[in-house]
Amino acid sequence: MSQSSDAVRPEVTRLAPYNAGLTVAELMARYAPARIAKLGSNENPIGPSPRVAPAVAAAVAAMRIYPDPASRDLRRALAEHAGIAAERIMIGNGSEDLLAIVARATLRPGDRVVTLYPSFPLHEDYATMMGATVERVAVRPDLTVDVDALVAALATPCRMLIFANPMNPVGCWLTGAELGRVLAAVSPETLVVVDEAYAEYAAGPDYPSAATMLEGASHPWAVLRTFSKAYGLAGLRVGWGIFGEAPLRDLIDRVRTPFNVNAVAQAAAVVALADDTHLAEVVAGTLAERTRVGEALARLGVTVAPSKANFLFFDCGGDATAFAEALLARGVIVKPWKQPGYRHFARVSIGAPEENDQFLEAMAELVGAPG
Ligand SMILES: Cc1ncc(COP(=O)(O)O)c(C=O)c1O
């Protein structure tokens, strides 16, 4: 054992470094491409509401003051938006902060955590960090959620059920009927965490609001949302969680760092939330481009998973890391998946039309012209 690995808890040595993908600066240093399409992190190419910049400037002017540790204005605005009492809402430094907070507050060593697979790695990592054991329920071969397997996994009670709907990285989703089947199989002691980071893109008749379905459930629950995706505030770090009841939120809140959300982020989120028109434009533009990119990939003979999110999960036909490197050389950043069983898949975000064109041109070069 080295001095370093002795210094940290054994659970920490079991964590893989986060696969954050290349930054533009790293790509420039490596290949100096003439054009860059940054499609590795599911960011919103249009950006936030134009109302955000003035709100940010005003908040910056007051930066010597600590932020409101309870994010009261934002929680009030979200309460009105979601029709849920502000006492049941918690704000995080991104929803990843809330994932960590919930794990810290609830998981004991040896607990069993059930999740969908391939997964958003932090769903597993924070559980592992707390000494819990993660049980993965893999998607079906057609890259849809295996609801029967998930229900079967819940037959043995677990401390936590956590998954994203739509799922990241696959993009597939549970319909209302499917989510209903899963929730009916949950034991009273299981904390259900539904991560709805991509909910704005998925909204529609066959996509359920987990908070609406969970309301009144006899087991504890939380639904997590974020301003990083459709609201275009990834760089400011704001997420929010709705909890089944205020006492659960209050207990979990004790492990939150008091000033976790900075004042600029709080102010930006309040105004971003109020601009429904901008949000609708972002979502409509993304969905149109997702259809276009998906159809173009299919014409190239590439297998693409069904997606309700702002990304597509596709089969590279071989090692995804090498494939992604070839895309990098063409100025395109995607995320090669690193989890076992899916290392021939990569995830590409839906970007601006010209970025998507650049990606499709590079794909045509790599997999061959349409036949
Ligand atoms: C499913 C899912 N949950 C949570 C997050 C974290 O988002 P943030 O911390 O930016 O709110 C992401 C980011 O990619 C995600 O894909």
The ligand as a Tripos MOL2 file, in Angstrom:
@<TRIPOS>MOLECULE
LIG
   16    16     1     0     0
SMALL
NO_CHARGES

@<TRIPOS>ATOM
      1 C1        -28.3240   12.0490  -15.5060 C.3       1 LIG1
      2 C2        -27.5410   13.2090  -15.0100 C.ar      1 LIG1
      3 N1        -27.6830   13.5950  -13.7550 N.ar      1 LIG1
      4 C3        -27.0140   14.6240  -13.2460 C.ar      1 LIG1
      5 C4        -26.1080   15.3210  -14.0160 C.ar      1 LIG1
      6 C5        -25.3270   16.4060  -13.3740 C.3       1 LIG1
      7 O1        -25.7570   17.6170  -13.8150 O.3       1 LIG1
      8 P1        -25.4070   18.9460  -13.0590 P.3       1 LIG1
      9 O2        -24.5630   18.6190  -11.8770 O.co2     1 LIG1
     10 O3        -24.7100   19.7880  -14.0430 O.co2     1 LIG1
     11 O4        -26.7380   19.4900  -12.6270 O.co2     1 LIG1
     12 C6        -25.9070   14.9660  -15.3450 C.ar      1 LIG1
     13 C7        -24.9240   15.6740  -16.1730 C.2       1 LIG1
     14 O5        -24.5480   15.3110  -17.2360 O.2       1 LIG1
     15 C8        -26.6390   13.8730  -15.8490 C.ar      1 LIG1
     16 O6        -26.4690   13.4660  -17.1090 O.3       1 LIG1
@<TRIPOS>BOND
     1     1     2 1
     2     2     3 ar
     3     2    15 ar
     4     3     4 ar
     5     4     5 ar
     6     5     6 1
     7     5    12 ar
     8     6     7 1
     9     7     8 1
    10     8     9 2
    11     8    10 1
    12     8    11 1
    13    12    13 1
    14    12    15 ar
    15    13    14 2
    16    15    16 1
@<TRIPOS>SUBSTRUCTURE
     1 LIG1         1 GROUP 0 **** ****
